[in-house]
């Protein structure tokens, strides 16, 4: 949803259309922070659910709006149903599962050219045969500082020290999650450096946040998992001086509000889903078996994440916030590991372990 804002920005820069977005209810707060979007329209269907009647009903209701064009981002059959029943004359999308007739402006899908998610979205907004723009638009969610002040008061977030956000979850699966004990050690080290730590995630990740919060007994680490709505997480991330995160949705939110992102990659790849910001540091291990894009490590060792040590991530984070003091490593999380650290601008040593 965050990366799709690049498409909305491209469309507005060319013809300045009114853009409405049909999306699941959970994502509507993100659309409210995108100035390019006039209205978010709820699709009351669960992930992977056909919900044929719901889609037909919504499409027929939207027919009265008189839309000129629909762009269908997913390649599934069900995603093309609403614009078809809304009688939108031009329905643009990629060739997908049994969509002939539902999509009448079919675009070729070349994974060699469209090697990033954001490219796949933007390509649907240009003319057929037109090359992709050399510079892709970057998502930019609008933070609301006045709302953060109210939120900080409600959650008891200290305002007397800069804070780093930690996002230890990844809905996709364990092969995208740096071990929680490493996050806990990182939180302790950041706290020792005088920084606050705010742990963000969904209610499902509450347990991960508890592990991290219990690692530090000085009140500087706060587990906010499940305590913030999505729009509130936008404001918390905008108020953070840096965000340390797995490859997850919140990573893209942090990038879109301008916070420096220290992104840890395991089974996935920053070549496919990079944080769309220049304020980023990529941390990964160059194993022969990665990226595998699996939910669980097929080899059982998860070295792509376990070989990334706390010292590597701590150094990258402190450099991001401008600190010069790195507390000594006490060994509680195992070896420091050997990871490639890539910054923009490049300011770190690239140390690759090729397995």
Buried (B, 14 or more C-beta within 10 A) or exposed (E): BBBBBBBBBBBBEEEEBEBBBBBBEEBBBBBBBBEBBEEBBEBEBEEEEEBEEBBBBBBEEBBEEEBEBBBBBEBBBBBBBBBBBBBBEEBBBBEBEEBEEBBBBBBEBEEEEBEBBBBBBBBBBBEEEEEBBEEBBBBBBEBBEEBBBEBBEEBEBEEEEBBBBBBBBBBBEBBBBBBBBBBBBBBBBBBBBEBBBBBBBBEEBBBBBBBBBEBBEEEBBBBBBBBBEBBBBBBBBBBBBBBBBBBBBBBBBBBBBBBBBBBBBBBBBBEBBBBBBEBBBBBBBBBEBBBBEBBEBEEEEBBBBBBBBBBBBBBBBBBBBEBEEBBEBEEEBBEBBBBBBBBBEEEBEEEEBEE
